[in-house]
């Protein structure tokens, strides 16, 4: 998601993904450890997504959406419909 050529500029997609991941975390009062247990993705990796240090692949987006009960499209900012 972060292009090396862009010099670290973050696109709208990255910020939307980060924002929505944090939104779910905060709404449900989840810790990164709890999110990890729910999704099967290491807490450090999820923290990296939020910090824009890691870029999720398709499989990670699917695991996150299934575990958190939202659509991949919502998580990626392609729709405002969560389910």
N, CA, C and O atoms as a DFTB+ gen file, in Angstrom:
332 C
 N C O
     1  1       0.806      -1.192       0.000
     2  2       0.000       0.000       0.000
     3  2       0.850       1.257       0.000
     4  3       0.446       2.267      -0.576
     5  1       1.991       1.222       0.618
     6  2       2.880       2.375       0.625
     7  2       3.903       2.171      -0.466
     8  3       4.661       1.201      -0.444
     9  1       3.928       3.062      -1.398
    10  2       4.839       2.943      -2.520
    11  2       6.207       3.485      -2.148
    12  3       6.322       4.576      -1.590
    13  1       7.239       2.722      -2.459
    14  2       8.589       3.199      -2.221
    15  2       8.889       4.409      -3.093
    16  3       9.655       5.289      -2.701
    17  1       8.290       4.451      -4.262
    18  2       8.518       5.550      -5.182
    19  2       7.843       6.833      -4.707
    20  3       8.241       7.929      -5.101
    21  1       6.843       6.702      -3.880
    22  2       6.098       7.883      -3.449
    23  2       6.776       8.600      -2.287
    24  3       6.320       9.659      -1.857
    25  1       7.853       8.032      -1.783
    26  2       8.559       8.678      -0.686
    27  2       7.809       8.602       0.626
    28  3       8.010       9.436       1.509
    29  1       6.930       7.589       0.762
    30  2       6.221       7.413       2.021
    31  2       4.875       8.093       2.071
    32  3       4.221       8.081       3.114
    33  1       4.437       8.688       0.969
    34  2       3.109       9.283       0.937
    35  2       2.073       8.180       1.064
    36  3       2.238       7.094       0.507
    37  1       1.018       8.458       1.790
    38  2      -0.018       7.460       1.995
    39  2      -1.235       7.836       1.178
    40  3      -1.702       8.974       1.227
    41  1      -1.742       6.883       0.434
    42  2      -2.912       7.115      -0.384
    43  2      -4.176       7.031       0.431
    44  3      -4.164       6.646       1.600
    45  1      -5.240       7.389      -0.194
    46  2      -6.552       7.386       0.443
    47  2      -6.943       5.980       0.906
    48  3      -7.548       5.818       1.966
    49  1      -6.595       4.963       0.109
    50  2      -6.953       3.587       0.448
    51  2      -6.298       3.139       1.757
    52  3      -6.935       2.502       2.595
    53  1      -5.027       3.481       1.916
    54  2      -4.312       3.085       3.126
    55  2      -4.920       3.737       4.355
    56  3      -5.084       3.097       5.393
    57  1      -5.249       5.009       4.231
    58  2      -5.795       5.728       5.368
    59  2      -7.196       5.222       5.709
    60  3      -7.555       5.136       6.883
    61  1      -7.985       4.887       4.692
    62  2      -9.330       4.355       4.939
    63  2      -9.246       3.014       5.646
    64  3      -9.971       2.775       6.611
    65  1      -8.360       2.128       5.171
    66  2      -8.181       0.821       5.805
    67  2      -7.773       1.007       7.263
    68  3      -8.359       0.388       8.151
    69  1      -6.788       1.840       7.516
    70  2      -6.310       2.123       8.875
    71  2      -7.446       2.680       9.731
    72  3      -7.661       2.233      10.857
    73  1      -8.169       3.656       9.189
    74  2      -9.262       4.303       9.928
    75  2     -10.343       3.296      10.302
    76  3     -10.847       3.307      11.425
    77  1     -10.692       2.436       9.368
    78  2     -11.769       1.479       9.640
    79  2     -11.320       0.377      10.588
    80  3     -12.113      -0.106      11.397
    81  1     -10.077      -0.020      10.497
    82  2      -9.547      -1.006      11.439
    83  2      -9.571      -0.436      12.857
    84  3      -9.968      -1.119      13.801
    85  1      -9.151       0.800      12.997
    86  2      -9.190       1.461      14.305
    87  2     -10.624       1.692      14.772
    88  3     -10.911       1.592      15.965
    89  1     -11.516       1.996      13.850
    90  2     -12.916       2.212      14.200
    91  2     -13.510       0.967      14.836
    92  3     -14.160       1.054      15.877
    93  1     -13.294      -0.194      14.222
    94  2     -13.796      -1.459      14.776
    95  2     -13.149      -1.733      16.130
    96  3     -13.826      -2.118      17.083
    97  1     -11.840      -1.534      16.207
    98  2     -11.104      -1.769      17.457
    99  2     -11.695      -0.930      18.588
   100  3     -11.942      -1.433      19.684
   101  1     -11.916       0.337      18.312
   102  2     -12.417       1.249      19.338
   103  2     -13.888       1.006      19.671
   104  3     -14.270       1.033      20.842
   105  1     -14.712       0.769      18.657
   106  2     -16.138       0.519      18.900
   107  2     -16.356      -0.709      19.775
   108  3     -17.244      -0.732      20.628
   109  1     -15.540      -1.716      19.551
   110  2     -15.708      -2.971      20.296
   111  2     -14.787      -3.061      21.507
   112  3     -14.769      -4.065      22.219
   113  1     -14.026      -1.995      21.725
   114  2     -13.121      -1.940      22.869
   115  2     -12.155      -3.127      22.876
   116  3     -11.944      -3.758      23.911
   117  1     -11.581      -3.419      21.728
   118  2     -10.684      -4.564      21.580
   119  2      -9.232      -4.159      21.740
   120  3      -8.841      -3.050      21.374
   121  1      -8.448      -5.050      22.282
   122  2      -6.994      -4.873      22.280
   123  2      -6.456      -5.523      21.013
   124  3      -7.175      -6.253      20.331
   125  1      -5.209      -5.262      20.704
   126  2      -4.597      -5.909      19.549
   127  2      -4.500      -7.419      19.765
   128  3      -4.611      -8.194      18.814
   129  1      -4.298      -7.825      20.990
   130  2      -4.250      -9.253      21.311
   131  2      -5.604      -9.902      21.053
   132  3      -5.674     -10.997      20.495
   133  1      -6.666      -9.238      21.455
   134  2      -8.004      -9.767      21.197
   135  2      -8.293      -9.830      19.696
   136  3      -8.864     -10.806      19.209
   137  1      -7.899      -8.790      18.971
   138  2      -8.090      -8.791      17.517
   139  2      -7.321      -9.936      16.875
   140  3      -7.780     -10.552      15.913
   141  1      -6.155     -10.205      17.419
   142  2      -5.333     -11.299      16.909
   143  2      -6.023     -12.642      17.104
   144  3      -6.045     -13.477      16.200
   145  1      -6.585     -12.842      18.289
   146  2      -7.290     -14.097      18.576
   147  2      -8.515     -14.262      17.679
   148  3      -8.815     -15.369      17.231
   149  1      -9.215     -13.171      17.422
   150  2     -10.417     -13.200      16.600
   151  2     -10.089     -13.494      15.137
   152  3     -10.813     -14.232      14.468
   153  1      -9.002     -12.918      14.649
   154  2      -8.694     -12.975      13.210
   155  2      -7.636     -14.003      12.827
   156  3      -7.564     -14.428      11.674
   157  1      -6.817     -14.402      13.799
   158  2      -5.719     -15.314      13.487
   159  2      -4.503     -14.615      12.907
   160  3      -3.589     -15.265      12.400
   161  1      -4.492     -13.302      12.980
   162  2      -3.364     -12.500      12.491
   163  2      -2.595     -12.002      13.713
   164  3      -3.205     -11.494      14.653
   165  1      -1.268     -12.138      13.716
   166  2      -0.499     -11.689      14.884
   167  2      -0.773     -10.227      15.257
   168  3      -0.938      -9.371      14.387
   169  1      -0.816      -9.964      16.544
   170  2      -1.076      -8.605      17.033
   171  2      -0.062      -7.614      16.480
   172  3      -0.417      -6.483      16.148
   173  1       1.187      -8.026      16.378
   174  2       2.222      -7.126      15.853
   175  2       1.960      -6.759      14.401
   176  3       2.271      -5.649      13.971
   177  1       1.394      -7.684      13.652
   178  2       1.064      -7.408      12.254
   179  2      -0.089      -6.418      12.158
   180  3      -0.055      -5.497      11.342
   181  1      -1.101      -6.605      12.986
   182  2      -2.234      -5.674      13.000
   183  2      -1.762      -4.289      13.403
   184  3      -2.180      -3.295      12.810
   185  1      -0.895      -4.211      14.405
   186  2      -0.328      -2.918      14.814
   187  2       0.408      -2.272      13.644
   188  3       0.344      -1.058      13.452
   189  1       1.105      -3.094      12.867
   190  2       1.815      -2.589      11.697
   191  2       0.870      -2.027      10.645
   192  3       1.190      -1.035       9.990
   193  1      -0.289      -2.652      10.480
   194  2      -1.286      -2.122       9.550
   195  2      -1.751      -0.740      10.002
   196  3      -1.861       0.185       9.197
   197  1      -2.021      -0.613      11.291
   198  2      -2.498       0.649      11.844
   199  2      -1.418       1.728      11.757
   200  3      -1.722       2.895      11.509
   201  1      -0.183       1.344      11.957
   202  2       0.930       2.290      11.895
   203  2       1.394       2.531      10.461
   204  3       2.321       3.308      10.231
   205  1       0.754       1.870       9.497
   206  2       1.108       1.963       8.084
   207  2       2.527       1.476       7.806
   208  3       3.198       1.962       6.896
   209  1       2.973       0.505       8.611
   210  2       4.289      -0.109       8.411
   211  2       4.175      -1.411       7.638
   212  3       5.127      -1.830       6.979
   213  1       3.015      -2.056       7.714
   214  2       2.759      -3.308       6.998
   215  2       1.599      -3.099       6.051
   216  3       0.676      -2.335       6.334
   217  1       1.654      -3.782       4.931
   218  2       0.570      -3.737       3.958
   219  2      -0.134      -5.081       3.948
   220  3       0.506      -6.105       3.712
   221  1      -1.440      -5.104       4.199
   222  2      -2.141      -6.385       4.218
   223  2      -2.334      -6.935       2.805
   224  3      -2.661      -6.200       1.874
   225  1      -2.126      -8.224       2.672
   226  2      -2.430      -8.890       1.417
   227  2      -3.903      -9.262       1.388
   228  3      -4.635      -9.038       2.353
   229  1      -4.324      -9.826       0.277
   230  2      -5.731     -10.192       0.112
   231  2      -6.191     -11.171       1.191
   232  3      -7.281     -11.022       1.745
   233  1      -5.361     -12.169       1.488
   234  2      -5.739     -13.172       2.488
   235  2      -5.911     -12.533       3.870
   236  3      -6.825     -12.901       4.607
   237  1      -5.050     -11.590       4.224
   238  2      -5.154     -10.915       5.520
   239  2      -6.423     -10.075       5.592
   240  3      -7.085     -10.044       6.630
   241  1      -6.768      -9.397       4.505
   242  2      -7.991      -8.589       4.478
   243  2      -9.203      -9.490       4.670
   244  3     -10.138      -9.133       5.387
   245  1      -9.189     -10.655       4.031
   246  2     -10.292     -11.607       4.177
   247  2     -10.389     -12.106       5.616
   248  3     -11.481     -12.158       6.181
   249  1      -9.254     -12.473       6.211
   250  2      -9.259     -12.949       7.601
   251  2      -9.760     -11.864       8.550
   252  3     -10.536     -12.146       9.464
   253  1      -9.325     -10.643       8.338
   254  2      -9.771      -9.533       9.178
   255  2     -11.276      -9.321       9.036
   256  3     -11.983      -9.173      10.033
   257  1     -11.758      -9.308       7.804
   258  2     -13.187      -9.037       7.596
   259  2     -14.050     -10.150       8.182
   260  3     -15.074      -9.875       8.808
   261  1     -13.648     -11.392       7.987
   262  2     -14.427     -12.505       8.553
   263  2     -14.404     -12.472      10.075
   264  3     -15.447     -12.620      10.712
   265  1     -13.249     -12.283      10.652
   266  2     -13.127     -12.262      12.108
   267  2     -13.854     -11.098      12.750
   268  3     -14.413     -11.226      13.839
   269  1     -13.843      -9.956      12.066
   270  2     -14.464      -8.763      12.634
   271  2     -15.916      -8.586      12.212
   272  3     -16.604      -7.688      12.697
   273  1     -16.380      -9.444      11.309
   274  2     -17.776      -9.413      10.909
   275  2     -18.159      -8.246      10.014
   276  3     -19.278      -7.738      10.086
   277  1     -17.231      -7.825       9.176
   278  2     -17.502      -6.760       8.209
   279  2     -17.080      -7.252       6.827
   280  3     -16.356      -8.241       6.706
   281  1     -17.532      -6.562       5.796
   282  2     -17.144      -6.973       4.454
   283  2     -15.740      -6.450       4.126
   284  3     -15.271      -5.462       4.691
   285  1     -15.104      -7.140       3.207
   286  2     -13.791      -6.668       2.737
   287  2     -13.946      -5.307       2.072
   288  3     -13.091      -4.435       2.226
   289  1     -15.033      -5.127       1.334
   290  2     -15.256      -3.843       0.659
   291  2     -15.357      -2.695       1.659
   292  3     -14.819      -1.613       1.422
   293  1     -16.045      -2.928       2.779
   294  2     -16.141      -1.880       3.795
   295  2     -14.772      -1.598       4.403
   296  3     -14.378      -0.441       4.558
   297  1     -14.060      -2.647       4.743
   298  2     -12.754      -2.493       5.359
   299  2     -11.804      -1.722       4.451
   300  3     -10.976      -0.944       4.924
   301  1     -11.926      -1.940       3.150
   302  2     -11.061      -1.264       2.183
   303  2     -11.587       0.099       1.754
   304  3     -10.927       0.805       0.991
   305  1     -12.763       0.475       2.235
   306  2     -13.303       1.779       1.903
   307  2     -14.021       1.837       0.569
   308  3     -14.223       2.921       0.023
   309  1     -14.411       0.682       0.034
   310  2     -15.092       0.645      -1.256
   311  2     -16.587       0.837      -1.130
   312  3     -17.263       1.121      -2.118
   313  1     -17.112       0.684       0.076
   314  2     -18.533       0.865       0.355
   315  2     -18.701       1.320       1.799
   316  3     -17.808       1.157       2.630
   317  1     -19.856       1.888       2.074
   318  2     -20.173       2.274       3.455
   319  2     -21.028       1.221       4.134
   320  3     -21.368       1.366       5.308
   321  1     -21.385       0.155       3.411
   322  2     -22.178      -0.946       3.965
   323  2     -21.231      -1.922       4.675
   324  3     -20.358      -2.509       4.035
   325  1     -21.394      -2.095       5.955
   326  2     -20.506      -2.965       6.723
   327  2     -20.731      -4.446       6.454
   328  3     -19.773      -5.217       6.385
   329  1     -21.982      -4.846       6.302
   330  2     -22.305      -6.264       6.163
   331  2     -22.944      -6.521       4.820
   332  3     -23.291      -7.661       4.509
